[in-house]
């Protein structure tokens, strides 16, 4: 059974309860939260607990910060790890399943000048393994999962494809660390997105959706039947969380996604 979620900032309404009312009417099964920096997510504890009491389904949180576990600066790395630990703890408290983060975002790209990062590939790997291990152990204690998201080559220089994420996750060796796939990034980086899903199904834990142009599914040229078919083939039973820009009327754009995905995945 295909399950859909939508990130909270895409929904109309002033409260999570109001957003949930709209989401349900549009055909969504859950809301994906956003975790800002400066421990903002933890400051929302009471809001999130009340929303859960009111029946809002919130299985995941996606990080929304300026620095990440793969930062070049050690202090920024330590802060990012602390922030992610906090988000994992809070999502566990409200009955969720996990938190998603990339290795970095907008920090460096080998496709843009100066082309050579200030850290070697071996040093990148050491930093990422240390951060993923620490976060994975924390996630395991909390009973949730850390989802590592590969980003396209223009947004991150370390983890762009599923095979790179899978290699790191297998080296970490914790069931509490999995890949959080994103259809937009996969469209750019994977030779065959559907085949990549099948090849690394054992370490895929979460999925986010947007089309080839980063707009809502149906607004680009991504081969949705193939991609959704691959997820069905491997038995993926998590949510498909909408993380996209919106084209056209934003309310109608958000409303269109569940039906489109169900048609495409039929």
Secondary structure by P-SEA (a helix, b strand, c coil): cbbbbbcccccccccaaaaaaaaaaacccbbbbbbbcccccccaaaaaaaaaaacccccbbbbbcccccccccaaaaaaaaaaaaaaaaaaaaaccccccccccccccccccccccccccaaaaaaaaaaaaaaaaaaaaaacbbbbbbbbccccccccccaaaaaaaaaaaccccbbbbccaaaaaaccccaaaaaaaccccccbbbbbccccccccccccaaaaaaaaaaaacccccccccccccccaaaaaaacaaaaaaaac
